Amino acid sequence: MKVIVGSLNPVKLNATRNILEKIYGELDISSKDVDSGVPDQPFGLDQTIEGAINRAKNAYSHECDLSVGIESGLMETPNTLTGYIDLQWCAIFDGQEVTLGVSSGFEYPPEVINNVLSGLEVGDVMDRITGIDNLGTKKGAVSHLSRNMLNRTENTEQCVLTAMIPRLNEDIYFIKE
């Protein structure tokens, strides 16, 4: 099984490897820097899913079996402290079909959201707040905020796994009429 992940982020590569090795065994997995086609800080369901799909499709080549795109975005969410929840979406593309999955979500502190609404990126604000450079490529904000009870790799694994559910059950998802 040959897989290409549409990002150079090691967290996305490792999360994809962790899940797909459980499903397929040995993998030939690589990463590729691709354009998401959405802003660096996606807002809303449409932008975030579009970014994941674009990453998967832009990483795909006929030399691979699957390509994977993962995109985090802020979703407007009523009754939260800040009005937003961060969710990661995964798109898996096989050259014909895209399957989607999503991680569990979490809320950033109000200071982060206020700065992001002013035009900054979540990663830059979290780096400043935590004092950890490139937090998003290391343990991630979710790990820091959950006091290491959920790390970024585990959170990313969730969206990869849920995107694989239709592929694990092809006989009931991909019904040929």
Buried (B, 14 or more C-beta within 10 A) or exposed (E): BEBBBBBEBEBBBBBBBBBBBEEEEEBEBEBBEBEBBBEEBBBBBEBBBBBBBBBBBBBBEEEBBBBBBBBBBBBEBEEBEBBBBBBBBBBBBBEEEBBBBBBBBBBBBEEBBEBBBEEBBBBBBBBBBEEBEEBBBBBBBBBBBBEEEBBBBBBBBBBBBBBBEBBEEEEEEEEEE
